[in-house]
Amino acid sequence: MLWLKALHLFFVIAWFAGIFYLPRLFVYHAESENIAVKKQLAVMAHRLYWFVTPFALLTLIFGVALIAVYGMDWFAASHWLHIKLALVVPLYLYHFYLYKLLQQVKHGTSNHSVKFFRIINELPVLVLFAIIALAVVKFI
């Protein structure tokens, strides 16, 4: 079970490194006036997205494996986990939304401002804090 936890945490951290940095690349892309720089940032964003997407999948696999190992009685009694999972679902939706934004950036059709990209870059930090607090403190 400890190996499952370790792998789950590793893939969460690796996934979050990507979803923290990807919108930052979008910020740089929106700020740049240089076409060559914009193209390079789009390539970097594309590669990063596809590098971290397997981490999102492995996070899910090892998270579900942990629930299976602990059992359904534990799952039913762990109200903190229900809230955590309710926060995790929007993170996966966010991940897929980043793909939509990536397509706009790659095709030059993004009309989002630097401020927009800065805001969406910060949102997952708050969700991550809530998830960590729930998982560590288990106060609900």
N, CA, C and O atoms as a MOPAC input file, in Angstrom:
PM7 MOZYME 1SCF
protein

 N      0.82300 1    -1.19100 1     0.00000 1
 C      0.00000 1     0.00000 1     0.00000 1
 C      0.87200 1     1.26200 1     0.00000 1
 O      0.53000 1     2.25200 1    -0.64700 1
 N      1.99000 1     1.22800 1     0.72000 1
 C      2.85500 1     2.40200 1     0.75300 1
 C      3.44700 1     2.70700 1    -0.62100 1
 O      3.65200 1     3.87000 1    -0.96700 1
 N      3.72100 1     1.66200 1    -1.40400 1
 C      4.21000 1     1.89000 1    -2.76400 1
 C      3.13300 1     2.53400 1    -3.62500 1
 O      3.43200 1     3.38800 1    -4.45900 1
 N      1.89800 1     2.13400 1    -3.43100 1
 C      0.80300 1     2.76800 1    -4.17600 1
 C      0.70000 1     4.25100 1    -3.82800 1
 O      0.52600 1     5.09400 1    -4.70700 1
 N      0.81000 1     4.55700 1    -2.53600 1
 C      0.77900 1     5.96500 1    -2.10800 1
 C      1.93900 1     6.74500 1    -2.70500 1
 O      1.76200 1     7.85500 1    -3.20700 1
 N      3.13200 1     6.15200 1    -2.64600 1
 C      4.31200 1     6.83200 1    -3.17700 1
 C      4.17000 1     7.10000 1    -4.67200 1
 O      4.48000 1     8.19400 1    -5.14600 1
 N      3.70300 1     6.10500 1    -5.40600 1
 C      3.52300 1     6.29000 1    -6.84800 1
 C      2.43200 1     7.30700 1    -7.14500 1
 O      2.57800 1     8.13400 1    -8.04600 1
 N      1.34300 1     7.25000 1    -6.39400 1
 C      0.26600 1     8.22500 1    -6.56800 1
 C      0.80700 1     9.64200 1    -6.35000 1
 O      0.57100 1    10.53200 1    -7.16700 1
 N      1.52200 1     9.84300 1    -5.26100 1
 C      2.06800 1    11.17000 1    -4.96700 1
 C      3.09400 1    11.60900 1    -6.00800 1
 O      3.10800 1    12.77100 1    -6.41400 1
 N      3.93400 1    10.70300 1    -6.43200 1
 C      4.91600 1    11.04700 1    -7.46200 1
 C      4.23600 1    11.55200 1    -8.72800 1
 O      4.62300 1    12.58100 1    -9.28300 1
 N      3.22000 1    10.82100 1    -9.18100 1
 C      2.55900 1    11.21300 1   -10.42900 1
 C      1.71800 1    12.47000 1   -10.25800 1
 O      1.57000 1    13.24400 1   -11.20400 1
 N      1.16300 1    12.68900 1    -9.06400 1
 C      0.47100 1    13.95900 1    -8.80000 1
 C      1.45600 1    15.12500 1    -8.94600 1
 O      1.16200 1    16.12100 1    -9.60700 1
 N      2.61800 1    14.98400 1    -8.32400 1
 C      3.62100 1    16.05900 1    -8.36700 1
 C      4.09000 1    16.30000 1    -9.80600 1
 O      4.20000 1    17.44600 1   -10.24100 1
 N      4.36000 1    15.23500 1   -10.53000 1
 C      4.81700 1    15.37600 1   -11.91200 1
 C      3.72800 1    16.01800 1   -12.77800 1
 O      4.02200 1    16.87000 1   -13.61600 1
 N      2.48700 1    15.61500 1   -12.57700 1
 C      1.36700 1    16.18000 1   -13.33400 1
 C      1.22500 1    17.66500 1   -13.02700 1
 O      1.07500 1    18.48300 1   -13.93500 1
 N      1.27200 1    18.00400 1   -11.75600 1
 C      1.10000 1    19.40200 1   -11.37200 1
 C      2.24800 1    20.27400 1   -11.85300 1
 O      2.03600 1    21.44200 1   -12.18100 1
 N      3.44500 1    19.73800 1   -11.90000 1
 C      4.54800 1    20.52600 1   -12.46100 1
 C      4.18400 1    20.97400 1   -13.87400 1
 O      4.43700 1    22.11700 1   -14.25600 1
 N      3.60200 1    20.08400 1   -14.62800 1
 C      3.19400 1    20.41500 1   -15.99100 1
 C      2.03200 1    21.37800 1   -16.05700 1
 O      2.06000 1    22.32400 1   -16.84400 1
 N      1.00300 1    21.15800 1   -15.24000 1
 C     -0.15000 1    22.05100 1   -15.35400 1
 C      0.08800 1    23.39000 1   -14.66500 1
 O     -0.70600 1    24.31800 1   -14.82600 1
 N      1.16600 1    23.50000 1   -13.90400 1
 C      1.57800 1    24.82500 1   -13.42000 1
 C      2.36700 1    25.56300 1   -14.50600 1
 O      2.22700 1    26.77600 1   -14.66400 1
 N      3.18900 1    24.83300 1   -15.24700 1
 C      4.06700 1    25.48600 1   -16.21200 1
 C      3.38900 1    25.75500 1   -17.56200 1
 O      3.71900 1    26.73700 1   -18.22700 1
 N      2.45900 1    24.90700 1   -17.97100 1
 C      1.83100 1    25.06500 1   -19.27900 1
 C      1.14700 1    26.42100 1   -19.44600 1
 O      1.38700 1    27.08800 1   -20.45200 1
 N      0.31000 1    26.85700 1   -18.50700 1
 C     -0.27900 1    28.18700 1   -18.67600 1
 C      0.76700 1    29.31100 1   -18.64300 1
 O      0.56000 1    30.37300 1   -19.23000 1
 N      1.88100 1    29.07200 1   -17.96100 1
 C      2.96700 1    30.06200 1   -17.95500 1
 C      3.52400 1    30.21300 1   -19.37100 1
 O      3.84600 1    31.32200 1   -19.79700 1
 N      3.63700 1    29.09800 1   -20.10100 1
 C      4.05400 1    29.18600 1   -21.50600 1
 C      3.03300 1    29.97900 1   -22.32100 1
 O      3.39800 1    30.72000 1   -23.23400 1
 N      1.75700 1    29.81700 1   -21.98500 1
 C      0.72100 1    30.59200 1   -22.67800 1
 C      0.87000 1    32.08300 1   -22.38300 1
 O      0.64400 1    32.91500 1   -23.26200 1
 N      1.24800 1    32.42200 1   -21.15100 1
 C      1.49700 1    33.82500 1   -20.78900 1
 C      2.61500 1    34.37800 1   -21.66400 1
 O      2.46900 1    35.44300 1   -22.26400 1
 N      3.72900 1    33.65900 1   -21.73800 1
 C      4.86500 1    34.11000 1   -22.53600 1
 C      4.47500 1    34.24900 1   -24.00800 1
 O      4.90200 1    35.18000 1   -24.69000 1
 N      3.66000 1    33.31100 1   -24.48300 1
 C      3.19600 1    33.34300 1   -25.87400 1
 C      2.35400 1    34.59400 1   -26.11600 1
 O      2.53000 1    35.27900 1   -27.12300 1
 N      1.45100 1    34.88600 1   -25.20200 1
 C      0.57800 1    36.06000 1   -25.35500 1
 C      1.35900 1    37.36400 1   -25.25200 1
 O      0.98100 1    38.36300 1   -25.86400 1
 N      2.44100 1    37.36300 1   -24.48500 1
 C      3.24600 1    38.57000 1   -24.31200 1
 C      4.15900 1    38.84500 1   -25.50800 1
 O      4.50400 1    39.99700 1   -25.77300 1
 N      4.54500 1    37.81000 1   -26.21900 1
 C      5.54900 1    37.95100 1   -27.25900 1
 C      4.96700 1    38.55400 1   -28.53400 1
 O      3.82400 1    38.29300 1   -28.90900 1
 N      5.77700 1    39.35300 1   -29.17300 1
 C      5.43900 1    39.91400 1   -30.48300 1
 C      6.23100 1    39.20300 1   -31.59100 1
 O      5.93900 1    39.36600 1   -32.77600 1
 N      7.21900 1    38.42500 1   -31.19300 1
 C      8.11200 1    37.75900 1   -32.13000 1
 C      7.47200 1    36.44800 1   -32.59800 1
 O      7.18200 1    35.57300 1   -31.78300 1
 N      7.25400 1    36.31400 1   -33.89500 1
 C      6.60200 1    35.12900 1   -34.46400 1
 C      7.41800 1    33.86300 1   -34.19500 1
 O      6.84800 1    32.82100 1   -33.87100 1
 N      8.73100 1    33.94100 1   -34.32500 1
 C      9.57700 1    32.75900 1   -34.08100 1
 C      9.48000 1    32.31400 1   -32.62900 1
 O      9.44000 1    31.11700 1   -32.34300 1
 N      9.44200 1    33.26600 1   -31.72100 1
 C      9.31000 1    32.94400 1   -30.29200 1
 C      7.94900 1    32.31700 1   -30.03600 1
 O      7.85000 1    31.32900 1   -29.30800 1
 N      6.90100 1    32.87800 1   -30.62500 1
 C      5.55900 1    32.31800 1   -30.45600 1
 C      5.50200 1    30.86900 1   -30.94600 1
 O      4.90300 1    30.01000 1   -30.29900 1
 N      6.12400 1    30.60900 1   -32.08300 1
 C      6.13200 1    29.24000 1   -32.62300 1
 C      6.88800 1    28.29700 1   -31.68400 1
 O      6.44500 1    27.17800 1   -31.42600 1
 N      8.02100 1    28.75900 1   -31.18200 1
 C      8.81300 1    27.92600 1   -30.26500 1
 C      8.02900 1    27.63800 1   -28.98000 1
 O      8.03700 1    26.51000 1   -28.48700 1
 N      7.36000 1    28.64900 1   -28.44500 1
 C      6.56200 1    28.45200 1   -27.22400 1
 C      5.39800 1    27.49800 1   -27.47700 1
 O      5.04500 1    26.70300 1   -26.60600 1
 N      4.80700 1    27.57600 1   -28.65400 1
 C      3.71600 1    26.65100 1   -28.99200 1
 C      4.23000 1    25.22000 1   -29.05300 1
 O      3.55900 1    24.29800 1   -28.59000 1
 N      5.41100 1    25.03000 1   -29.61900 1
 C      6.01300 1    23.68800 1   -29.67000 1
 C      6.31700 1    23.19700 1   -28.25300 1
 O      6.03300 1    22.04700 1   -27.91600 1
 N      6.88400 1    24.05700 1   -27.44100 1
 C      7.19000 1    23.68200 1   -26.05700 1
 C      5.92500 1    23.30000 1   -25.30400 1
 O      5.90900 1    22.31000 1   -24.57300 1
 N      4.86300 1    24.08200 1   -25.48100 1
 C      3.59900 1    23.81200 1   -24.80000 1
 C      3.02500 1    22.47300 1   -25.25700 1
 O      2.54400 1    21.68300 1   -24.44500 1
 N      3.08000 1    22.23100 1   -26.56100 1
 C      2.57500 1    20.96600 1   -27.10600 1
 C      3.32400 1    19.77900 1   -26.49700 1
 O      2.70900 1    18.80900 1   -26.05600 1
 N      4.64100 1    19.86500 1   -26.47700 1
 C      5.45100 1    18.76600 1   -25.92800 1
 C      5.19900 1    18.57500 1   -24.43300 1
 O      5.11400 1    17.44800 1   -23.94600 1
 N      5.08100 1    19.68300 1   -23.72100 1
 C      4.83000 1    19.58700 1   -22.28400 1
 C      3.48200 1    18.94000 1   -22.00300 1
 O      3.37300 1    18.08200 1   -21.12800 1
 N      2.45600 1    19.35100 1   -22.74500 1
 C      1.11800 1    18.78600 1   -22.52400 1
 C      1.15400 1    17.26400 1   -22.68100 1
 O      0.63000 1    16.53400 1   -21.84000 1
 N      1.77100 1    16.79700 1   -23.75800 1
 C      1.78900 1    15.35500 1   -24.01000 1
 C      2.77500 1    14.61900 1   -23.11500 1
 O      2.67400 1    13.40300 1   -22.95200 1
 N      3.72500 1    15.33900 1   -22.53500 1
 C      4.62400 1    14.72800 1   -21.56100 1
 C      3.90800 1    14.48600 1   -20.23700 1
 O      4.11700 1    13.44800 1   -19.60900 1
 N      3.06600 1    15.42400 1   -19.80000 1
 C      2.43000 1    15.30300 1   -18.48400 1
 C      1.08100 1    14.58700 1   -18.52100 1
 O      0.58900 1    14.17000 1   -17.47200 1
 N      0.48200 1    14.43600 1   -19.67000 1
 C     -0.81700 1    13.76200 1   -19.73600 1
 C     -0.75400 1    12.32800 1   -19.20400 1
 O     -1.66900 1    11.92100 1   -18.48800 1
 N      0.27700 1    11.54700 1   -19.51900 1
 C      0.35000 1    10.21300 1   -18.89600 1
 C      0.43200 1    10.27500 1   -17.37100 1
 O     -0.04700 1     9.37000 1   -16.68800 1
 N      1.03400 1    11.33500 1   -16.83600 1
 C      1.09100 1    11.47800 1   -15.38500 1
 C     -0.29900 1    11.66700 1   -14.79900 1
 O     -0.59600 1    11.16500 1   -13.71600 1
 N     -1.15200 1    12.39400 1   -15.51700 1
 C     -2.54300 1    12.56900 1   -15.06600 1
 C     -3.24900 1    11.21600 1   -15.03500 1
 O     -3.97700 1    10.91000 1   -14.09000 1
 N     -3.03500 1    10.42400 1   -16.05400 1
 C     -3.64200 1     9.09000 1   -16.11500 1
 C     -3.10700 1     8.19100 1   -15.00800 1
 O     -3.87700 1     7.48500 1   -14.35600 1
 N     -1.80200 1     8.21100 1   -14.79300 1
 C     -1.21500 1     7.36900 1   -13.74500 1
 C     -1.61900 1     7.84000 1   -12.34700 1
 O     -1.74700 1     7.02300 1   -11.43400 1
 N     -1.82000 1     9.14400 1   -12.17200 1
 C     -2.35300 1     9.65800 1   -10.91200 1
 C     -3.70700 1     9.02900 1   -10.63000 1
 O     -3.97800 1     8.58200 1    -9.51500 1
 N     -4.54700 1     9.00000 1   -11.64300 1
 C     -5.88200 1     8.41400 1   -11.51100 1
 C     -5.80600 1     6.91200 1   -11.22100 1
 O     -6.49900 1     6.40600 1   -10.33900 1
 N     -4.97500 1     6.22200 1   -11.95800 1
 C     -4.86400 1     4.76200 1   -11.78100 1
 C     -4.41800 1     4.42000 1   -10.36200 1
 O     -5.01700 1     3.56300 1    -9.71400 1
 N     -3.37200 1     5.08300 1    -9.87900 1
 C     -2.88100 1     4.75400 1    -8.53700 1
 C     -3.82500 1     5.26500 1    -7.44600 1
 O     -3.88800 1     4.67500 1    -6.36700 1
 N     -4.55300 1     6.34200 1    -7.70400 1
 C     -5.55700 1     6.80600 1    -6.74500 1
 C     -6.70200 1     5.80700 1    -6.60500 1
 O     -7.14000 1     5.49900 1    -5.49700 1
 N     -7.17600 1     5.31000 1    -7.73100 1
 C     -8.24300 1     4.30200 1    -7.70700 1
 C     -7.73000 1     3.01900 1    -7.06600 1
 O     -8.46300 1     2.36000 1    -6.32900 1
 N     -6.48400 1     2.65900 1    -7.33900 1
 C     -5.90400 1     1.45600 1    -6.71800 1
 C     -5.85200 1     1.60100 1    -5.20100 1
 O     -6.11700 1     0.64200 1    -4.47600 1
 N     -5.51700 1     2.78100 1    -4.72300 1
 C     -5.50400 1     3.00800 1    -3.26900 1
 C     -6.89600 1     2.82900 1    -2.66800 1
 O     -7.05000 1     2.20100 1    -1.62000 1
 N     -7.88800 1     3.37200 1    -3.32400 1
 C     -9.26100 1     3.21700 1    -2.83500 1
 C     -9.64200 1     1.73600 1    -2.81900 1
 O    -10.26200 1     1.25900 1    -1.86800 1
 N     -9.27200 1     1.02100 1    -3.86200 1
 C     -9.59000 1    -0.41100 1    -3.92300 1
 C     -8.90900 1    -1.17300 1    -2.79700 1
 O     -9.51400 1    -2.06500 1    -2.20200 1
 N     -7.66200 1    -0.83700 1    -2.49600 1
 C     -6.92900 1    -1.53100 1    -1.43500 1
 C     -7.54200 1    -1.22700 1    -0.06700 1
 O     -7.69900 1    -2.12300 1     0.76300 1
 N     -7.88000 1     0.01600 1     0.15600 1
 C     -8.49300 1     0.38300 1     1.44300 1
 C     -9.88000 1    -0.22800 1     1.60100 1
 O    -10.28000 1    -0.56900 1     2.71400 1
 N    -10.61200 1    -0.36900 1     0.51300 1
 C    -11.91800 1    -1.01700 1     0.55700 1
 C    -13.08300 1    -0.04400 1     0.55900 1
 O    -12.93800 1     1.14300 1     0.85000 1
 N    -14.23200 1    -0.58500 1     0.22600 1
 C    -15.43000 1     0.24300 1     0.07900 1
 C    -15.97600 1     0.74600 1     1.41300 1
 O    -16.56600 1     1.82600 1     1.46400 1
 N    -15.79300 1    -0.01200 1     2.48700 1
 C    -16.24300 1     0.47900 1     3.80100 1
 C    -15.45100 1     1.72100 1     4.19800 1
 O    -16.01600 1     2.70100 1     4.68400 1
 N    -14.14600 1     1.66900 1     3.98600 1
 C    -13.30300 1     2.82500 1     4.26500 1
 C    -13.70400 1     3.99100 1     3.38300 1
 O    -13.82000 1     5.12500 1     3.84900 1
 N    -13.91800 1     3.70400 1     2.10000 1
 C    -14.30200 1     4.76200 1     1.16000 1
 C    -15.61400 1     5.42600 1     1.59400 1
 O    -15.72600 1     6.65200 1     1.57600 1
 N    -16.58700 1     4.63100 1     1.97700 1
 C    -17.88600 1     5.17600 1     2.38800 1
 C    -17.75400 1     6.05600 1     3.63100 1
 O    -18.47400 1     7.04500 1     3.76900 1
 N    -16.84200 1     5.70100 1     4.53400 1
 C    -16.68700 1     6.44800 1     5.78600 1
 C    -15.75700 1     7.65500 1     5.65600 1
 O    -15.71300 1     8.49400 1     6.55600 1
 N    -15.02700 1     7.75400 1     4.56700 1
 C    -14.02000 1     8.81700 1     4.39800 1
 C    -14.62200 1    10.01700 1     3.68100 1
 O    -14.44600 1    10.18800 1     2.47400 1
 N    -15.32900 1    10.83600 1     4.43100 1
 C    -16.01300 1    11.98700 1     3.83400 1
 C    -15.02200 1    13.00400 1     3.26400 1
 O    -15.32100 1    13.68100 1     2.28000 1
 N    -13.85500 1    13.10900 1     3.87700 1
 C    -12.83000 1    14.00700 1     3.34700 1
 C    -12.44900 1    13.60400 1     1.92400 1
 O    -12.16700 1    14.45800 1     1.08400 1
 N    -12.44200 1    12.28000 1     1.65900 1
 C    -12.07000 1    11.78600 1     0.34100 1
 C    -13.12600 1    12.14400 1    -0.69800 1
 O    -12.80000 1    12.42100 1    -1.85200 1
 N    -14.37400 1    12.13800 1    -0.29200 1
 C    -15.44900 1    12.51500 1    -1.22300 1
 C    -15.26900 1    13.96500 1    -1.67500 1
 O    -15.45500 1    14.29300 1    -2.84700 1
 N    -14.90500 1    14.82400 1    -0.72100 1
 C    -14.67400 1    16.23200 1    -1.05800 1
 C    -13.42500 1    16.35100 1    -1.92400 1
 O    -13.40000 1    17.11300 1    -2.89100 1
 N    -12.39400 1    15.59700 1    -1.57300 1
 C    -11.16400 1    15.61200 1    -2.37200 1
 C    -11.46800 1    15.20200 1    -3.80400 1
 O    -11.01400 1    15.86000 1    -4.74000 1
 N    -12.21600 1    14.14300 1    -3.99000 1
 C    -12.55800 1    13.68500 1    -5.33100 1
 C    -13.40000 1    14.71600 1    -6.08200 1
 O    -13.27500 1    14.87100 1    -7.29600 1
 N    -14.25800 1    15.41800 1    -5.33900 1
 C    -15.04600 1    16.48400 1    -5.96200 1
 C    -14.14800 1    17.63100 1    -6.43800 1
 O    -14.51600 1    18.36300 1    -7.35700 1
 N    -12.99200 1    17.79000 1    -5.82900 1
 C    -12.02200 1    18.79400 1    -6.27500 1
 C    -11.12100 1    18.25600 1    -7.38900 1
 O    -10.62900 1    19.02100 1    -8.21900 1
 N    -10.91300 1    16.96300 1    -7.40400 1
 C    -10.05700 1    16.35900 1    -8.41900 1
 C    -10.73100 1    16.38600 1    -9.78900 1
 O    -10.06300 1    16.59200 1   -10.80200 1
 N    -12.01600 1    16.18400 1    -9.82900 1
 C    -12.73100 1    16.18300 1   -11.11500 1
 C    -12.51600 1    17.49300 1   -11.87300 1
 O    -12.19500 1    17.44800 1   -13.06100 1
 N    -12.67700 1    18.65500 1   -11.24000 1
 C    -12.39200 1    19.90100 1   -11.97400 1
 C    -10.93100 1    20.02100 1   -12.43500 1
 O    -10.65000 1    20.68400 1   -13.43400 1
 N    -10.01400 1    19.39100 1   -11.71800 1
 C     -8.61800 1    19.42000 1   -12.16500 1
 C     -8.43500 1    18.67400 1   -13.48300 1
 O     -7.67700 1    19.10800 1   -14.35000 1
 N     -9.12800 1    17.56000 1   -13.62500 1
 C     -9.06200 1    16.84300 1   -14.90300 1
 C     -9.75000 1    17.65100 1   -15.99800 1
 O     -9.28400 1    17.68000 1   -17.13700 1
 N    -10.84500 1    18.30000 1   -15.66100 1
 C    -11.49200 1    19.17900 1   -16.64500 1
 C    -10.56300 1    20.33300 1   -17.02100 1
 O    -10.49600 1    20.72300 1   -18.18700 1
 N     -9.85700 1    20.87300 1   -16.05000 1
 C     -8.87200 1    21.92100 1   -16.28800 1
 C     -7.78100 1    21.41600 1   -17.23200 1
 O     -7.37500 1    22.11900 1   -18.15800 1
 N     -7.31900 1    20.20600 1   -16.99200 1
 C     -6.29400 1    19.61000 1   -17.85000 1
 C     -6.77700 1    19.56100 1   -19.30400 1
 O     -6.03400 1    19.91100 1   -20.22100 1
 N     -8.01000 1    19.13200 1   -19.50600 1
 C     -8.55800 1    19.05900 1   -20.86300 1
 C     -8.81700 1    20.45100 1   -21.43700 1
 O     -8.70500 1    20.65100 1   -22.64700 1
 N     -9.15900 1    21.40600 1   -20.58700 1
 C     -9.31600 1    22.78900 1   -21.03300 1
 C     -7.97600 1    23.35600 1   -21.49800 1
 O     -7.92400 1    24.11300 1   -22.46700 1
 N     -6.90300 1    22.99500 1   -20.81600 1
 C     -5.57600 1    23.41600 1   -21.25700 1
 C     -5.28300 1    22.89600 1   -22.66200 1
 O     -4.61100 1    23.56400 1   -23.44800 1
 N     -5.78700 1    21.70600 1   -22.97500 1
 C     -5.61700 1    21.18000 1   -24.33300 1
 C     -6.32800 1    22.07700 1   -25.34600 1
 O     -5.78600 1    22.37100 1   -26.41100 1
 N     -7.52500 1    22.50200 1   -25.01200 1
 C     -8.27000 1    23.40800 1   -25.89800 1
 C     -7.48600 1    24.70800 1   -26.10500 1
 O     -7.36400 1    25.19900 1   -27.22700 1
 N     -6.96300 1    25.25000 1   -25.01600 1
 C     -6.16900 1    26.47000 1   -25.12500 1
 C     -4.89900 1    26.22600 1   -25.93200 1
 O     -4.47600 1    27.08300 1   -26.70800 1
 N     -4.29600 1    25.06000 1   -25.74900 1
 C     -3.09700 1    24.70400 1   -26.50200 1
 C     -3.39600 1    24.70500 1   -28.00000 1
 O     -2.59900 1    25.20900 1   -28.79000 1
 N     -4.52500 1    24.14900 1   -28.38800 1
 C     -4.88700 1    24.12400 1   -29.80200 1
 C     -5.04300 1    25.54200 1   -30.35100 1
 O     -4.63700 1    25.82700 1   -31.47800 1
 N     -5.63200 1    26.42400 1   -29.55100 1
 C     -5.77900 1    27.81600 1   -29.98200 1
 C     -4.41500 1    28.48600 1   -30.13200 1
 O     -4.17500 1    29.21200 1   -31.09600 1
 N     -3.53100 1    28.23700 1   -29.17900 1
 C     -2.18700 1    28.81800 1   -29.24200 1
 C     -1.44200 1    28.28400 1   -30.45800 1
 O     -0.82300 1    29.05500 1   -31.19100 1
 N     -1.49400 1    26.97900 1   -30.68000 1
 C     -0.78200 1    26.36900 1   -31.81000 1
 C     -1.27800 1    26.89600 1   -33.15300 1
 O     -0.49200 1    27.07300 1   -34.08500 1
 N     -2.57600 1    27.14500 1   -33.24900 1
 C     -3.16300 1    27.56600 1   -34.52500 1
 C     -3.26500 1    29.08000 1   -34.65500 1
 O     -3.76000 1    29.59200 1   -35.66000 1
 N     -2.79700 1    29.78800 1   -33.64200 1
 C     -2.82500 1    31.24700 1   -33.69900 1
 C     -4.20900 1    31.84400 1   -33.58000 1
 O     -4.43900 1    32.97000 1   -34.02100 1
 N     -5.14200 1    31.10300 1   -32.98800 1
 C     -6.52100 1    31.60000 1   -32.86700 1
 C     -6.86700 1    32.04900 1   -31.45000 1
 O     -8.01100 1    32.41500 1   -31.17600 1
 N     -5.89500 1    32.02400 1   -30.55600 1
 C     -6.15900 1    32.43700 1   -29.17800 1
 C     -6.28700 1    33.95500 1   -29.11600 1
 O     -5.43700 1    34.68800 1   -29.62200 1
 N     -7.36200 1    34.40500 1   -28.48800 1
 C     -7.54500 1    35.84500 1   -28.29800 1
 C     -7.58100 1    36.19200 1   -26.80700 1
 O     -8.07800 1    37.24700 1   -26.41200 1
 N     -7.04400 1    35.28300 1   -25.99200 1
 C     -7.01800 1    35.51000 1   -24.55000 1
 C     -5.87700 1    36.45400 1   -24.19200 1
 O     -4.82700 1    36.48000 1   -24.83500 1
 N     -6.12600 1    37.21700 1   -23.15200 1
 C     -5.12900 1    38.18900 1   -22.70400 1
 C     -4.08900 1    37.53000 1   -21.80300 1
 O     -4.26600 1    36.41200 1   -21.32100 1
 N     -3.01100 1    38.25800 1   -21.59800 1
 C     -1.97200 1    37.80900 1   -20.66300 1
 C     -2.58700 1    37.65300 1   -19.27400 1
 O     -2.28500 1    36.69600 1   -18.56200 1
 N     -3.44100 1    38.58500 1   -18.89400 1
 C     -4.08600 1    38.52900 1   -17.57900 1
 C     -4.91100 1    37.24900 1   -17.43200 1
 O     -4.87000 1    36.60900 1   -16.38100 1
 N     -5.65400 1    36.87100 1   -18.46500 1
 C     -6.44000 1    35.63600 1   -18.43400 1
 C     -5.53400 1    34.43400 1   -18.16100 1
 O     -5.82200 1    33.60500 1   -17.29800 1
 N     -4.43800 1    34.35800 1   -18.91100 1
 C     -3.52900 1    33.22000 1   -18.73100 1
 C     -2.87100 1    33.23700 1   -17.35300 1
 O     -2.62700 1    32.18000 1   -16.77200 1
 N     -2.58600 1    34.40900 1   -16.83500 1
 C     -2.01000 1    34.49700 1   -15.48200 1
 C     -3.01200 1    33.98500 1   -14.43900 1
 O     -2.63000 1    33.28900 1   -13.49800 1
 N     -4.27100 1    34.32700 1   -14.60700 1
 C     -5.30400 1    33.89400 1   -13.65900 1
 C     -5.47300 1    32.37900 1   -13.70000 1
 O     -5.49400 1    31.72500 1   -12.65700 1
 N     -5.59200 1    31.82000 1   -14.91000 1
 C     -5.78500 1    30.36400 1   -14.96100 1
 C     -4.52900 1    29.62000 1   -14.52400 1
 O     -4.59300 1    28.44400 1   -14.16600 1
 N     -3.38900 1    30.30400 1   -14.55300 1
 C     -2.15700 1    29.70100 1   -14.06500 1
 C     -2.16700 1    29.54400 1   -12.54300 1
 O     -1.53200 1    28.63600 1   -12.00700 1
 N     -2.87800 1    30.41500 1   -11.85600 1
 C     -2.87900 1    30.41200 1   -10.38900 1
 C     -3.99700 1    29.56700 1    -9.78300 1
 O     -3.86800 1    29.12000 1    -8.64300 1
 N     -5.06600 1    29.34200 1   -10.49600 1
 C     -6.22800 1    28.63100 1    -9.93000 1
 C     -5.90800 1    27.23600 1    -9.38500 1
 O     -6.37600 1    26.89800 1    -8.29700 1
 N     -5.13600 1    26.42100 1   -10.09100 1
 C     -4.88200 1    25.07300 1    -9.56200 1
 C     -4.11600 1    25.06500 1    -8.24300 1
 O     -4.17800 1    24.08600 1    -7.49900 1
 N     -3.40100 1    26.13400 1    -7.94800 1
 C     -2.66400 1    26.20200 1    -6.68000 1
 C     -3.63800 1    26.11300 1    -5.50700 1
 O     -3.38900 1    25.40200 1    -4.53400 1
 N     -4.74100 1    26.83700 1    -5.60900 1
 C     -5.73600 1    26.83200 1    -4.53800 1
 C     -6.39400 1    25.46500 1    -4.39400 1
 O     -6.62400 1    24.99000 1    -3.28200 1
 N     -6.68800 1    24.85000 1    -5.51100 1
 C     -7.30700 1    23.51900 1    -5.47400 1
 C     -6.32900 1    22.50300 1    -4.89400 1
 O     -6.71200 1    21.65100 1    -4.09300 1
 N     -5.06800 1    22.59600 1    -5.30100 1
 C     -4.05900 1    21.68600 1    -4.76600 1
 C     -3.91000 1    21.83800 1    -3.25700 1
 O     -3.78700 1    20.84500 1    -2.54100 1
 N     -3.92100 1    23.06300 1    -2.77700 1
 C     -3.82800 1    23.28400 1    -1.33100 1
 C     -4.99200 1    22.60600 1    -0.60800 1
 O     -4.79400 1    21.93400 1     0.40300 1
 N     -6.19600 1    22.78500 1    -1.12700 1
 C     -7.37400 1    22.17100 1    -0.49800 1
 C     -7.26700 1    20.64400 1    -0.50700 1
 O     -7.59800 1    19.99400 1     0.48500 1
 N     -6.81600 1    20.08100 1    -1.60100 1
 C     -6.68500 1    18.62300 1    -1.70500 1
 C     -5.64200 1    18.10500 1    -0.71400 1
 O     -5.87300 1    17.10500 1    -0.03400 1
 N     -4.51900 1    18.77100 1    -0.63300 1
 C     -3.47600 1    18.33800 1     0.30800 1
 C     -3.97300 1    18.45400 1     1.74700 1
 O     -3.75200 1    17.55500 1     2.55800 1
 N     -4.64000 1    19.55600 1     2.05900 1
 C     -5.17500 1    19.73100 1     3.41600 1
 C     -6.15400 1    18.61200 1     3.75500 1
 O     -6.10000 1    18.04700 1     4.84800 1
 N     -7.03500 1    18.29600 1     2.83800 1
 C     -7.99800 1    17.22000 1     3.08700 1
 C     -7.29500 1    15.87400 1     3.27000 1
 O     -7.63900 1    15.11400 1     4.17500 1
 N     -6.32400 1    15.58100 1     2.42600 1
 C     -5.65700 1    14.28300 1     2.48800 1
 C     -4.80000 1    14.12200 1     3.72600 1
 O     -4.69800 1    13.02200 1     4.26900 1
 N     -4.18400 1    15.19700 1     4.18000 1
 C     -3.27900 1    15.11500 1     5.33400 1
 C     -4.04000 1    15.22100 1     6.64800 1
 O     -3.84000 1    14.41500 1     7.55700 1
 N     -4.90500 1    16.21000 1     6.74300 1
 C     -5.59100 1    16.47800 1     8.01300 1
 C     -6.83000 1    15.60100 1     8.19000 1
 O     -7.17800 1    15.23700 1     9.31300 1
 N     -7.49400 1    15.26500 1     7.09100 1
 C     -8.70400 1    14.42000 1     7.12600 1
 C     -9.71800 1    14.96300 1     8.14300 1
 O    -10.26200 1    14.21300 1     8.95300 1
 N     -9.95700 1    16.25500 1     8.08500 1
 C    -10.78600 1    16.90000 1     9.11000 1
 C    -12.28200 1    16.79700 1     8.87100 1
 O    -13.06600 1    17.31700 1     9.66500 1
 N    -12.68700 1    16.15400 1     7.82300 1
 C    -14.13500 1    16.03400 1     7.57700 1
 C    -14.50200 1    14.56200 1     7.55700 1
 O    -15.66800 1    14.21900 1     7.36700 1

